[in-house]
Amino acid sequence: MSDFIPKQYKKDPITIRIDFEKLKKVDACAVKYNLSRSEFINQCITYALENMPYPDGQTAE
């Protein structure tokens, strides 16, 4: 079993505008899963990018 080594991940601070009702849902989900708002949004974005269909078999990369 490999050792767990905590480390900082490089993240760029950004600003987004989001509908208030959507933000309430994001915050509720983050609390439910014991995550920060930022971490929850990051995981949602990662999931969407890895699972959304792209035209002509393209990828997000």
PyMOL commands that set and color helices and strands:
alter all, ss='L'
color gray80, all
select helices_A, chain A and resi 20-32+37-51+55-57
alter helices_A, ss='H'
color red, helices_A
deselect
rebuild
show_as cartoon
